Amino acid sequence: MLDDGHNYTKTKDRYYRTGLIRLRQAVQAWVRERVHAPTPYFVLQLGDLIDGHAASSALGSEETLKRALKEFEPLQDCVVHHCVGNHELYNNACRDYWKRYYRSTREHEPPGASSTPPQAPSTPRRALYYAFTPHPKFCFVKLDTYDVSILGSEPESTERADAERYLQKNPNKDRNSPLGLKGLDRRFVLYNGGVGSAQLSWLRKTLQAAGIRGCEHVVIFSHIPLHPDACSPECLLWNYAEILQILAETPGLVKVCLSGHAHEARVIRDGSSGIVHYVLDTPLEQRPPKQNAYSMARVYTDQIVIRGQGANRDVQCQLTTMNDIRCDPTQKT
């Protein structure tokens, strides 16, 4: 494992040596919760399961990933839906995570669950975003927020060329630095990414189809946050406005968007759409041995209740009409 270190700007400590321990604590809590929870039951892993320096560690990125994935085994037949974050892509190309993340998820879908991947997964990129319906009234949509990215893309690919156009706004030699960029333009850094045109079209069609077949509630989850008020500009999706526009086209359908990446818990409600954007904190920067950061959600016919552990917040979202959606964030101590 890696020695403890710091974030990119050296403003926060990162406790790598106890990372697996805190993942184990979260899994143990989920296992205990499952005894009392109705089915279906699944886990959303929002990305950065391993660190960007894993490849240069004594274990290497492959063994590090194996050890992290092994921690989920006590969940047995519970499905774990994995987002790919920038730190995974520092180590390996996206095709490697298609093999390890997407395939394992698809092979272990719970009985009765239906899924709508964008097609048969003929390419790794398509396999990293999909939707699944664990209940006729609920649809969960996973976005690939590094669809357009320098990270993990092939040198001559369309994704790489599109990413270069976004990053033309960044004049720095080190394009991980937002130095000199103002306001929301600070999102144009290399460790962020965007959603490509094919995935945008798929998302629009997926939401429209969900409404037509009688689905009432959609939950979207991704690594990079989708709303400018839910995170600092340095952690925002490059083309967030296109995503928000698509979500607004089916009023009242999308209820919650869950994201990671920003390493700071934040909950906001979009005043125009009513959608709650919940960005979860990272366990990596919680001081061991007692501090951690993970969450557990219960979904009911009329509400979603998220109980935040450690640095994360408690959130209650009413699933009635758009005007009645309420979010009651409580800062954890």
C-alpha positions in Angstrom: 0.0 0.0 0.0 1.0 3.6 -0.4 2.4 5.7 2.4 0.2 8.5 3.7 0.5 11.7 1.7 -1.3 14.9 0.6 -3.6 16.1 -2.1 -2.4 17.9 -5.3 -2.3 21.3 -3.6 -0.8 19.9 -0.4 -3.7 21.4 1.7 -5.2 18.1 2.9 -3.7 14.9 4.4 -4.5 11.6 2.7 -4.4 8.4 4.7 -3.6 5.8 2.2 -2.3 3.1 4.7 -5.8 2.7 6.3 -7.7 3.0 3.0 -8.7 -0.7 2.8 -9.6 -0.7 6.5 -12.1 2.1 6.0 -13.5 0.4 2.9 -13.9 -2.8 5.0 -15.7 -0.8 7.7 -18.2 0.5 5.1 -18.8 -3.0 3.6 -19.3 -4.4 7.1 -21.9 -1.7 7.8 -23.7 -2.5 4.5 -23.7 -6.2 5.3 -25.3 -5.5 8.7 -27.8 -3.1 7.0 -28.8 -5.8 4.5 -30.2 -8.1 7.2 -33.0 -5.6 7.7 -33.2 -4.2 4.2 -35.7 -5.4 1.5 -34.6 -6.4 -1.9 -33.3 -5.2 -4.3 -30.1 -4.2 -2.7 -27.0 -2.8 -4.4 -24.0 -0.6 -3.9 -22.9 2.5 -5.9 -19.2 3.0 -5.9 -18.6 6.5 -7.2 -15.0 6.2 -8.4 -11.4 6.5 -7.4 -11.4 3.1 -5.8 -7.6 3.2 -6.2 -5.2 6.1 -6.2 -3.3 7.6 -9.1 0.1 6.5 -7.6 -0.9 2.9 -7.4 1.1 2.0 -10.5 4.3 3.2 -8.9 3.7 1.5 -5.5 5.2 -1.8 -4.4 2.0 -3.7 -5.3 1.3 -2.1 -8.6 -2.1 -1.0 -9.9 -3.4 -4.4 -10.8 -2.8 -6.0 -7.4 -4.0 -2.8 -5.7 -7.3 -3.0 -7.6 -7.6 -6.7 -6.9 -7.3 -6.1 -3.2 -9.8 -3.3 -3.2 -12.3 -5.3 -5.2 -11.8 -8.2 -2.8 -13.1 -6.1 0.1 -16.6 -6.2 -1.5 -16.8 -10.0 -1.4 -18.7 -10.1 2.0 -21.6 -8.6 0.2 -21.8 -11.9 -1.7 -24.6 -11.7 -4.4 -25.1 -7.9 -3.9 -24.4 -6.0 -7.1 -21.7 -3.3 -7.0 -22.0 -0.6 -9.7 -18.6 1.0 -10.2 -18.0 4.4 -11.6 -14.6 5.1 -13.1 -12.7 8.1 -11.7 -9.7 10.0 -12.8 -7.4 8.1 -10.4 -8.3 4.8 -12.0 -7.5 6.3 -15.4 -4.1 7.5 -14.2 -3.2 3.8 -13.9 -5.0 2.1 -16.8 -7.0 2.8 -19.9 -10.8 2.6 -19.8 -10.9 -0.9 -21.5 -9.3 -2.4 -18.4 -12.1 -1.2 -16.2 -14.7 -2.4 -18.7 -13.2 -5.9 -18.1 -13.1 -5.5 -14.3 -16.1 -3.3 -13.5 -18.8 -3.6 -16.2 -18.6 -7.3 -16.8 -18.7 -8.2 -13.2 -21.7 -6.0 -12.6 -23.6 -7.4 -15.6 -22.9 -11.0 -14.6 -24.3 -10.4 -11.1 -27.5 -8.5 -11.9 -30.2 -9.5 -9.3 -33.1 -11.5 -10.5 -35.9 -9.4 -11.9 -33.7 -6.4 -12.5 -33.8 -5.0 -16.1 -31.0 -3.0 -17.6 -30.7 -0.8 -20.7 -27.0 -0.5 -21.7 -26.6 1.8 -24.7 -26.1 -1.3 -26.9 -24.3 -4.5 -26.6 -21.0 -3.3 -25.1 -19.1 -3.3 -28.4 -16.7 -0.6 -27.1 -15.3 0.0 -23.6 -16.7 3.5 -23.5 -20.3 2.4 -24.1 -20.0 -0.2 -21.4 -19.1 2.4 -18.8 -22.5 4.1 -18.9 -25.9 2.3 -18.6 -29.2 2.3 -16.8 -30.9 -0.3 -14.7 -34.4 -0.6 -13.3 -34.4 -2.4 -9.9 -38.1 -1.6 -9.5 -40.7 -0.5 -12.1 -41.0 2.9 -10.5 -37.3 3.6 -10.2 -34.5 3.9 -12.7 -30.8 4.3 -11.9 -28.6 5.9 -14.5 -24.8 5.6 -14.4 -22.9 8.2 -16.4 -19.3 8.0 -17.8 -18.0 11.5 -17.0 -14.6 10.6 -18.6 -16.3 9.8 -21.9 -14.5 12.8 -23.3 -11.1 12.9 -21.6 -7.4 12.9 -22.0 -7.2 10.3 -19.3 -7.7 6.7 -20.4 -8.3 7.6 -24.1 -6.4 6.4 -27.1 -4.0 9.0 -28.6 -5.7 9.3 -32.0 -9.3 8.9 -30.7 -12.2 11.2 -31.2 -12.5 11.4 -27.4 -8.9 12.7 -27.1 -9.5 15.3 -29.8 -12.7 16.5 -28.2 -10.9 16.8 -24.9 -8.1 18.8 -26.4 -10.7 21.3 -27.6 -12.0 21.8 -24.1 -8.5 22.2 -22.7 -7.6 24.9 -25.2 -9.1 27.2 -22.5 -6.3 26.3 -20.1 -3.1 28.2 -20.9 -0.9 26.4 -18.3 1.9 24.0 -19.1 0.6 21.9 -16.2 -3.0 21.4 -17.4 -4.0 20.0 -14.0 -3.6 23.6 -12.7 -6.4 26.1 -13.0 -4.0 29.0 -12.5 -5.2 32.1 -14.3 -8.7 30.7 -15.1 -11.6 32.6 -13.7 -15.0 31.4 -12.3 -16.5 28.3 -13.8 -13.7 28.2 -16.4 -11.5 26.7 -13.7 -13.2 23.4 -14.5 -11.1 23.1 -17.7 -8.3 21.0 -16.1 -7.0 17.7 -17.2 -8.3 15.7 -14.2 -11.9 16.5 -15.2 -13.8 15.3 -18.2 -16.9 15.5 -20.3 -19.8 13.5 -21.7 -19.7 12.9 -25.4 -22.5 13.5 -28.0 -23.4 9.8 -28.2 -23.8 9.5 -24.5 -25.8 12.7 -24.3 -28.2 11.4 -27.0 -28.5 8.1 -25.1 -29.2 9.9 -21.8 -32.0 11.9 -23.4 -33.6 8.8 -24.9 -33.2 6.8 -21.7 -35.0 9.4 -19.7 -37.8 9.8 -22.3 -38.2 6.0 -22.4 -38.3 5.8 -18.6 -41.2 8.2 -18.4 -43.1 6.5 -21.2 -43.0 3.1 -19.5 -44.2 4.6 -16.2 -41.0 5.1 -14.2 -41.6 7.9 -11.7 -38.2 8.4 -10.2 -34.7 8.5 -11.7 -31.4 8.6 -9.7 -28.3 9.5 -11.6 -24.8 8.7 -10.3 -21.4 9.7 -11.7 -17.9 10.4 -10.6 -17.7 14.1 -11.5 -20.4 16.4 -10.1 -23.0 17.8 -12.6 -24.0 21.1 -11.0 -21.9 24.3 -10.4 -23.4 24.9 -7.0 -22.6 21.3 -5.8 -18.8 21.6 -5.9 -15.9 24.0 -6.5 -15.4 24.9 -10.2 -12.2 22.9 -10.2 -14.2 19.7 -9.9 -17.1 20.4 -12.2 -18.0 18.4 -15.4 -16.7 20.3 -18.5 -20.1 20.3 -20.3 -22.3 20.3 -17.2 -24.8 22.7 -18.8 -25.7 20.1 -21.6 -26.5 17.5 -18.9 -28.6 19.9 -16.9 -30.5 20.9 -20.0 -31.3 17.2 -20.7 -32.4 16.6 -17.2 -34.8 19.6 -17.4 -36.5 18.2 -20.5 -38.4 15.6 -18.3 -39.6 17.8 -15.4 -40.0 16.0 -12.1 -38.5 12.7 -13.3 -34.9 13.0 -12.1 -34.9 13.3 -8.3 -31.3 12.9 -7.2 -27.8 13.1 -8.7 -25.0 11.5 -6.7 -21.3 12.2 -7.3 -17.9 12.0 -5.8 -14.6 13.6 -7.0 -14.7 16.9 -5.1 -13.6 15.4 -1.7 -16.1 17.7 0.0 -19.6 16.7 1.1 -22.2 19.1 -0.3 -25.9 19.0 -0.8 -27.9 21.5 -3.0 -31.3 21.6 -4.6 -31.6 23.0 -8.1 -34.2 25.7 -7.7 -35.4 25.4 -11.4 -35.6 21.6 -11.7 -36.0 20.6 -8.0 -33.2 18.0 -8.5 -31.1 17.3 -5.4 -27.4 17.1 -6.1 -25.5 15.3 -3.4 -21.7 15.2 -3.6 -20.2 12.7 -1.1 -17.0 13.2 0.8 -14.0 10.8 0.5 -12.9 8.4 3.2 -9.3 8.9 2.0 -9.1 12.3 3.8 -10.8 11.3 7.1 -8.4 10.9 10.0 -8.1 7.3 11.1 -9.0 5.2 13.0 -12.4 6.6 13.9 -13.3 8.9 11.0 -14.8 7.6 7.8 -17.1 8.7 5.0 -19.8 6.6 3.3 -23.6 6.5 3.2 -26.6 4.2 3.2 -29.9 4.9 1.5 -33.4 3.6 2.0 -35.8 4.1 -0.9 -39.5 4.2 -0.2 -42.6 4.9 -2.3 -42.7 8.5 -1.1 -39.1 9.4 -0.2 -35.4 8.6 -0.4 -33.6 8.8 3.0 -29.8 8.9 2.9 -28.0 8.4 6.2 -24.5 9.9 5.9 -21.7 8.3 7.9 -18.8 10.4 9.2 -18.2 13.4 7.0 -21.3 12.8 4.8 -24.7 14.3 5.4 -28.2 13.0 6.1 -30.6 13.8 3.3 -34.3 13.3 3.0 -35.9 13.8 -0.4 -39.6 13.7 -0.8 -40.7 11.9 -4.0 -43.9 13.7 -4.7 -44.4 16.5 -7.2 -41.5 18.6 -8.2 -42.6 21.6 -6.1 -42.9 19.4 -3.0 -39.4 17.9 -3.2 -37.6 18.7 0.0 -34.0 18.3 0.9 -33.0 18.5 4.6 -29.2 18.4 4.8 -27.7 18.1 8.3 -24.1 18.8 8.8 -22.4 15.8 10.5 -20.1 16.4 13.4 
